[in-house]
Amino acid sequence: MTSKSQEKIGKEGESKIQSQVLCEKDTAKYIGMSRSFLRQDRVNGPHGNRTSGPPYIRVGRRILYRRSDLDTWLEGHLARRGD
């Protein structure tokens, strides 16, 4: 049997993790790219001169993206004047 405090901690921990990961749809909005771009990158990987997508997590059939990985990926694509 679980106590109410254990249930509360479990829910808080789950909520914290959920705020750190995004589904494909939310990821596409967050990085300003299409869901198709994300899918094609996962299936085909880096292809020619095409921009590679951010790292992802696969849990069964579910695809998730960590917000911290997306921020790092976006920083890596930051353009500077003269680039």
PyMOL commands that set and color helices and strands:
alter all, ss='L'
color gray80, all
select helices_A, chain A and resi 4-20+24-31+35-44+67-76
alter helices_A, ss='H'
color red, helices_A
select strands_A, chain A and resi 21-22+57-59+62-66
alter strands_A, ss='S'
color yellow, strands_A
deselect
rebuild
show_as cartoon
